[in-house]
Structures are given as structure tokens and as C-alpha cells.
Amino acid sequence: PLNPSTPQHLNPSTPQRLNLSTPKPLNPSTKMKINLITLGCFKNLVDSERIIHQIERNGHTVLHNSEEFSEAVIINTCGFILDAKTESIENILRIAEAKKKGLVKKIIVMGCLSQRYSESMKEEMPEIDSFYGVNDHEAILADLESNYYAGELHRRSLLTPTHYAYLKISEGCNRNCAFCAIPSIRGKQISVSIPDLIKEAKELTSKGVKEIILIAQDLTSYGTDIYSEKALPKLIGELVKIEEIQWLRLHYTYPYQFPADEIIQLMKDHPKICKYLDIPVQHISDSILKNMNRGHGSKEAMEIIHKFRKEIPDIAVRTTLITGFPGETAKDFSDLKELVASAKFDRLGVFTYSHEEGTPAYEKFKDNVPEKLKISRMEELLAMQESISLENNQLKLNKVFKVLIDNKEGEFYIGRTEFDSPEVDNEVLIPAENTELQIGEFWEVEIYDATEFDLFGRLR
């Protein structure tokens, strides 16, 4: 069996529609209990939601990320970086062991890891019944002896709370960032048409969704393949017309040729567009950015951020940075620290560079920054951000914000302002004692205390 600590030995394959097992004849009368395990990003989550709808449409019972063993288990894997691959392999081996004990009858592996390493996985994991790639939903349904409803691709069984959902506006990516394996896994960008996205968004709002979060590998380039222009502003302009959408949030906006002026104007004209910008700059050293094949320099990325902050002063800016890219010097890292100190990002994610097979950086550069140094640099940036986040949060004291309640945990209701995305950003904690709040509703909340990553509020 594969050693989850060393998944690099697998050989990546060319993206293709994978169907490495012969589906059985359709027999929708055979009903099963199926556990679907989702790993990786929110884009994977949307894929799982679509598959679950199809499976449930056939009358099967579906569990999600359950500890309960079932007749069949589908593992929707991530194969982006080392940590994600390790997690995926560990889950596959765990379920394979359960199958040996007779606790599981059938195992299907799908998603990015399976797309990327299909042949090696098939050879080294004989316990797995079937391997499929990222787009093989129809073949998976056939493997489950179930029908595939091609006319219901806009329908999903939500795995998020019913008041917010992710809307994946395109698949794949035309960028060629040196560190990124996504184009080799998911292929070139394929945008979903605006009418189809409007149809899907209306389907989501019919389920009670009030916040739509736009996601893609590259939000900025949406529409260039089907409309021959960057159509993100047009899409946003149509989505805000849907009355039931109260918050519209943008994730994964690539800095290169970002349509800042149009998006800024839309934010000014439509309050339902959250004052929130997720723009991954990755680094500030121009030499590193050039070697990363980002297509932009530090000046261009920072000009976008400065423009948004000038035109929309209270906007929350989220970014991600990478430490330890090949050739990163002490001076490069010093510049990165200066960026964090001066830009004072509202939200910051930091990742260590992962030397991934099949990427331009893997072919061109040696992974010459020691792993311990990558990690120490990451930790130093995150420590700096803690102080910045505390400072930013304390500026919110005694102010009133519109808060969407996501859930209740112990003695607190947990909510978010428009400046925070679910699961990755700050939360607002409201004492539940003597308070009855409805999950999925908006409330006016006054902030009375703040920590590095949490706000504490009371109803106004």
C-alpha cells in the first residue's frame, strides 16, 4: 500500500476523463447507504454537492464525512500540495482497511488525486474498486447502478448551512503559475454561461440561500473562453438582480488584469456585494513573482489593493502568501515581512512552498529552501498577522454591524459580518443566554470585545 508520508513517488498522468473500471448495468432499484468523504477546497465541496443530489435522486441514502461505515464509500480527494495528498491517501487507506474487515463493500476514489495519479493508484491500491477523475460524475453514477440526470446539473444537495452556498463559475485554469498543479489536473478554463449560473443561483435561493460566494480557480478570467472578454462584472450585475441574494462575495480574484474599476463601481452601486476582496498576491519580490510565472509584479498587485482601499475605505482585503519558493533569499523574505507590516491585510493565509511534480517550478528549479526554514518563515508571518488582526479588530469596538448567524456552539451564537467568509475568517460570538436568535438570519450587533480572530457582540 502507498506510504502516505511519501506521496511524491506517484507519477502524474495527463488530465483525461478517467473510467478505469467497467460500470455495471444500470439497476436503480438497488438502494444503498453511501458515505461521501470530501477533502480539499470549496470547489471540491460543490462537486460533492452535485454528486450527492444525483445519488439521492436515485433513492440512495447519503452520509457526508461520517464516521459511520456504509455499504459504499466515495472519497472525493485533493491532490494539490503535499499535505493535501497525504490527507487524501490516509483517508483512502483507512477506508481500505475497513473494507478488509468487512465493514465496507465498495470504495470509489474520485477527484484531483485520482485524476493526477490514476495509474499508480490503481496498481498500488487493489482494495479500491474504482478510480475516477474530477469530471467523471456520470461514470460514477453508472458504477453505482444509478441513472445520471443530465438536466439537473444546476441542482445540488447543500453541505453548507442552507443560508449560504458557493457558486462555482468556471472549472480549470488558463494560468501557468509555476508552483500550481491545478491546470495539469483540471485542465483549461471552462466558464459556465451567465444564464446557467443565474439558473443555479435561483435554485440555491429557493432552498433559503441568502449569501452567494463566487469561486473558481481564477475568478478574474471568467468568461474569456466563451464571451471573448472578462465577464465577471456582467455576471455580478445579473446576480445582484436576484432579490433573495442579500450578500454576494468574491473569492480567488487573480491580480493580473483585474477589472478593478468595474468591480469597485458595482460595490458602490450595490450594497449587497460584500466589501470583501480575496486577492492572492503570493509574494512581493519581483524576482520571485517572475519565477512564479504570475504575470504581474508587486506594483501592479499593490495598486489594485490601494485603489480598492481608497474608493471603499472599509473594505476587508484577504490575501495569501507562499514562503520558501525556490531561490527565496533572506532579503526576499524581509521584503515579505515589510509587506505584511505595511499593508496590514485584514485576513492573511500563508502556505509553505510544495515542490509538485508536473509543475513548471518542479521542472525548472531545485527545492533549495529547507523545510524548517519554510515553516519558520510561515510562522513568523502568521505571528505578525495576529498582532495586525488584533489591532484591526479593536477598531470595531463599540460599533454596530449587520451579522449573519451561522450556527450555535455551546454558550454562543456564531455569526459573521460582511467582512468575513465562512470557515476561513473571523467570527462574531454572541452570548446565547437570554437570547433567541434564528440561524440564517441577519441581526444588528454591537461589538463589545475583540481578540485576534474573534469579535464578541450583543444585540443592538
N, C-alpha and C positions, 0 to 999 in steps of 0.2 A: 504493500500500500504506500501511497505518497507520504512523504515526510512533510508535515505542514510547516516545519521551520525552514525548509529549503525549497519553496515552490518555484524558484528561478530555473530549475533544471528542465521544466516543461518547455516544449517547443511551440511557439505561437503559430497559428495557422492563418491563412488568408481568409478574410471575412466572407462568409457564404451562408446560404440557407442550409443549415445542418439538419439531417434526418438520418441518424446513424442506426436507427432501429426500424424495423418494418412494422407500421401500425397494424393493429388487429382490425378485423372487420367491425364496422360501427354496430353497437348494441346499446342504444340509450337506455334500455330497460334495466341494465346493470347499475345499481346505485351503490356508491361508496362514500366513506368518510375519508376526506383528503386533507392533509395538513400542508399548507404552503408556507415555506420559510423565506422571508425576504431579507436580503442583505444588501448593503451599499446605499446608494443615493436615493433621493426622492424621485428621480426618473425611473429607477427600478420599481419603486413603490407604485407608480402609475401603471407600469406593465403588469404588476401583480394584481392590481385592482381590475384591470381589463380581463385577465385570465380568470379571476375568481368569478366575475359576472358570467363568463361563458360556462364555467363549470357548474355554477349554481343554476344556470338556465337549463341545464340538462338534468336537474333534480338531485345532484350530489350534495352532500354536506361538506362545507369547507371550514376548516380551522385556520387561524393565521398565527404563525410564530408560537404555536402551542407546545407545551411540554408533554402533552398527551400524544401517545403514539396512535397512528391510524393505519388503515389498510394501505394507503398510498401517501407518499411524501414527495412534494415538489420543492426543490431548493433553487431559488432564484438568486444566482451568485453574482458577486462583484469581482472583477479581475483588473482593477485599475492600478493599484500600487501593492507593494509587498504586504502591508498589514491587512489590506482587504482580501488579498488572495489567501493569506494564512487563515483568516477567519472563515472564508468560504470552505477551504479544504478541511478545516477542523470540524465544521458542521457536516460536511459530506461523510467524513469518516465516522462521526458519532452516529449518524443515521444508518450507515452501512453496518456498524456493529449491532445496532438494534435489529436489523434485518437478519443477521446471523442467528440472533436469539429468538427469531420467530415473532418479534413484536411489530414488524413492518413487512408487508408483502411486496410492495413495488416502490422503487425510488426513481424519480426523474430529476435530472440536473439540467438546468437551463441558465440562460443569461450570459454575462460577459466572460466569466471564467471558462465556461463551456464553449463559447464561441472562439475564444482565444487558444485554448489548449485541448480541443476536442479529441484529436487522435491519441495524444499521450494519456488523457484521462480514460479513454475507452480501454486502452491497453493495460493501464495500471490499476483500474478500479473495476474489476469484473463483477463486483456486487451490485453495481449500478445497472438498472435495466435499460435506461435510455438517456442520451445526451442530445440537447438541442441548443441552438444559438439564440440570439436576442430577438429574432423576428419570427420564430417558428411556432407561434401560438396555435395555428391551425393544425399542425402536425402533432402538437401536444394533446389537443382535444381528441384527435383521431386515436392516439395512443391510449387514451382513457376510454375508448369505445364510445365517444360522445360526439354530438354534432357541433359544428362551428357556425355561429350566426354572424355572417359577414356584414349583415345590415345593422348590427348593433355595436359597432366598434366605438361609438360615442358613449356607450353605457359602461359604467364601472361600479363595482361594489366597494364603497369607500372604506379605506383602512384608517383614515383620519377621523377626528370628530366631525359630525355632519355639518358643522358651521364653517369649515374651511376645507379647501381642496387645492391640489396642484393641477395646473393645466399645461401639459407638455405640447409646445407649439411647433417643435421640429425634432427630428431624430438625426443623429450623426453630426459630423462637423467637417467643415472645409478648411479649418485652420491646420497648421502644421507645427504646433508648439513642440519644441524638441523633447520635452520631458513627458509628453502625454501620449498614452496608448489608445485613447478613445477612437480616433479616426481609423486605426487598424482593426478595431473591434466592431464599431457600429457603422463604419463606412462614411460616405459623403453625406452632406446635409440634405435632408428631405423635409421640406416645410409642409405643415398641414395648412390647407386653404383657410382663408378667413371665414367663409360660410360654414365649413365643417367645425371650426373652433367655436364659432358662435352657437352652433347647434349643441356642441358638447357642453359649453358653459351654461346654456339654458337647461340642459339636462341636470347639471350639477345644482343649479339654483332651485330646481324643482324638488331636490332632496333636502333643501334647507341651507345650502351653502351660501354664506354671506361674504366670505373672503376668498378671492381667487388669486393664487400665486403662480405667476408665469415662470416656467422653467424650460430649459433647453441646454444643449451643450454650449450653444452660443446664441444668446437672445438677440444680440446686436445684428447678426446677419439674417435674421428671419426674413423670408420672402425672396431673397436674392435668386433662389433657384427656380421659383415658379412665377414670380412677378417681375423679375429682372430689376428689382430695386429693393432697398431696405424698407420693409413694410411694417416694422414694429409700430411706428406711430399710427398708421392706419388701423392696425389691429386694435390697439389701445382705444382709439377713437370710436370703434364699433363696440367694444366690450363695455365701455362706460355708459352706453345707452341702455344696457340691461339693468332695469330698475332694482332688481333684487340684489345685485352686487353692491355692497357697501364699502368694501376695501378691495383694491387691486394693487398687487405688489409685484415688483420686478426683481428677478434673480438672474445671476450669471450674465451680466451685461459686459461684453468684451470691450476693452478700451479703444481698440483700433477702429477709426472711422465711426465712432459712436455718435448717433444723431442727437446730440445734447440739446441743441436749441429747440427742436420739436418736442422732446420729452419734457423739458423744463416748462414750455408753454402749456402742454397738456396738464402737467401737475398744477400749474397756476389756475387753469380753467376748470379743473375737475377735482374737487376736494376728496372724492372717493379714491383717487390714486394716492396711495400711501407716500408720504415724504420719506422715502427709503430707497437707497441706491446700493445695490450689491455689485461692485465693480472690482474684479480681481486684478490687481496690478502686478503681483508675484515678486517683483523686485524693483529697486530704484537705480541700480548700477546699469548704465547704458551698455557696458560691455557684456554684462550678464544677460540683459534683455535681448541683446543682439544674438548671443549664443543660444538663447531660449527660442529664437525664431518668433518672437511675439509680434513683430510687425510695427511696434511703436517704441518710442523712447520714454524716458522718465518725464520729460517736459510735457509730452502730449497727454499722458495719463493724469498728471497733476493739474494740468489746465482744465480738464473735464471736471475734476473734483472741485477746484476753486470756482469754476463757473456755477456749478450747482449750489455751492455754499453761498455764493454772492447773491444769486437770484432767489434761492429758497433757504434763508438763513437757518431754519430749524430742521433741515433735512438730516437724517441719520445715514451715514456712509459706512458701509461694510466692505472690507477687502480681505484678500488672502495673500499670504507671503510664503515663499519657499526658502528654506535655509539649506546650505550645503550643495547647491548646484555645482557641477564640476568647474573648478577654477575659481570658486568664490574665495577671495582673499580676506585678510583681516580688514583691509580698507573697504572692500565691498560691504562687509558686514557692519562696519562702523557707519557707513552711509545708510544702511538699512535701519540701524538704531536711530539715526538722526531723523529719518523719515517718520518713524513711529512717534518720536518725541515731538516733532513739529506739526505733523498732520493731525495728530490726536483723533484717529479714527474712532468712530462711535462703537464699531464692532470689528474685531480682528480675529481671523483664523490663521494659524501658522502650521505649515507642514514641513517635514524634512524631505529632501530630495530622495526619490526612489529610482534606482537605475533599472529601467524596464526594457526588456528585450523588445525588439521591433520598433523602438522609438529612434528618432534621429540622434538624440543625445547618446543613446547606447552604442550606436554605430560610430559616432564621431569623437566622443570624449571618454576619458577614463574617470571612473568614480573615485576621485582622488581626495575628497574631503572625508576624514574619518567619521564614522557613525557617531561616536561620542561627541565630536565637535558639532556635528549637525544638530544633535539633540540639545546640547548645552546652549547653542545659539538660539534654537527654537524656544527653550525655556526662558532665556534672558528676555526675548521679545515679549513673551506672554506675561512675564513678571512686570515689564514696563506697562503693558496694556492694562493690567489690573489696576495700577495707580491711576491711569488715564480714565478708565471706566468708572472708578470710584469718584473721581473729580467731576466727570460728566453727569453721573447720577445725582450727586449732591446739588447740582444746579437745578434739579427738578423738584427739590423740596418745597413744600407749600404751594405747588402748582397743581392745577386740575387737568386731567387728561381723560379722553374717551378710551375706555378699556374694554376689550372683548374677553369674556370669561371662557377659558378653555376647559377647565375641569376643577375638581375639588380634591385636595390631598390633605388628609388629617385635619388640622385646625385652620386651614386656609383655603380660600378660593384662589385659583391661579389664573391670571389673565395677562394680556399684552396690550401695549399701546401700538399705534400705527408704526412706531419706530423699531418694532421688534418682530422678527419672523419666528414661527413656531420651531421649537426644539434646538435652535442654534443661538438664540439671542436672549436678552434679559426677560425676566418675568416680573409681574406685579402681584404681590401677595396681599390678600385682603382677609383679615381675621373673620372666620366664619361664625364666631359666637354672636348670637342675637342678630344674625344677618342671614337672609334668604335671597340668594342670587340664582338666576336661571342660567345654566350652561348655554353658551352660544348667543348670549345677548350682550348688548353694549350698556355700559354704566359710566357715569361721571365719577371719577375717583380722584381724591386729593392725596398727594404723596406726603407722608409724614416722616419717613425714614428711608435710608438707602445704604446698601452695601456695594461691593464691587460689581456684582452681577444680578442683584435683585433690588426691586423697589417695594416699599411697604405703603399701602394706601388704605384709606377709609372712604366710604361712600360720601359724596358731597351732599 
